[in-house]
Amino acid sequence: MSDANLTALLRLQDADMRKKDMEARLQLLPKEMDALIARRDKLNSEIVKAADAVKQEELAIKKRENEIAQLTDKSQKLQQQSALVKKNNEYQAMLAEIADNKFRIGEIEEELLERFDKLEQLKSDAEKIRKQNALAMRSTRSEFEELLEFSKSVKAEIAQLDAGRPKLLAGIPDDLLSTYSRLLKGKDGSAPVAKLDNGCCGNCHMRVTTQTVNELSKGKLESCDNCQHLLYMDGE
Ligand SMILES: [Zn+2]
């Protein structure tokens, strides 16, 4: 096995492993993008929720204010009617109703004071959340755009690796190439060609036989007895 074969094989392997890396990275992208979309949706729904709480409180206040207006109106009418009433018990009943209304209005006004405080708090919370989340949403968006850009550049690099592959195959003997290709398709995703490391296979780390070491020392490529990966020995 000549050095030229080894060099060519390692060059091919570099390109193939790089492509595997890129493909693995591409496979993770949809999940990362979905996570960013989910984050954006959550941030947005927090803004909507806070704004909705303000709206609900404003509606509740409006309702109480209407109630006061109705009671006031009713009392005014009773006041006018009472002037025309002849019977004392009817007159007393009207005064009692007016007093009831006044009491109820007092209760509502107290409630309103609390509600106005609450409304102020809700408004300031909503504004804080809106600002914070808008900022976080902007950074989420730019992360998303970065991923899109990254995806484009990875795809371009894969296309480039594919285009350059035939040239890398040239000169590698068929039998060697078929062994290499079989190993490349292995489930563990490891590199087919490994360096002998201190008498051990650089892939599976098992010690190889003396016979294999002897062959390797002659500059030959040999298969690991354990994992069948192609082994070579460094020149030094
Ligand atoms: Zn091995």
Residues whose N, C-alpha, C, O or C-beta is under 5 A from the ligand:
A	BS01	ZN	C201 N203 C204 H205 C224 N226 C227 Q228
